[in-house]
Amino acid sequence: MQQRCIFGHVSAEHAHDRVLEAMGKRPLLNLGMRLAEGSGAALAAVLAKTPLHLHKHMARFGSAGVSDKC
């Protein structure tokens, strides 16, 4: 199951980084926060969704009026 997990943020709490290291995982963010309110997760969710959004909404050469002629 953990092969499919994206770890969004590592907490500044003592054991969190060691747990991720033991699983061989790296988080998307390390902001040094320990607020326990999900701030890191909320930021990481946007970071994880952004490439898909860009891919889905990016204009193609034809629709953008780009010619392949030099």
PyMOL commands that set and color helices and strands:
alter all, ss='L'
color gray80, all
select helices_A, chain A and resi 2-4+16-22+39-57+61-64
alter helices_A, ss='H'
color red, helices_A
deselect
rebuild
show_as cartoon
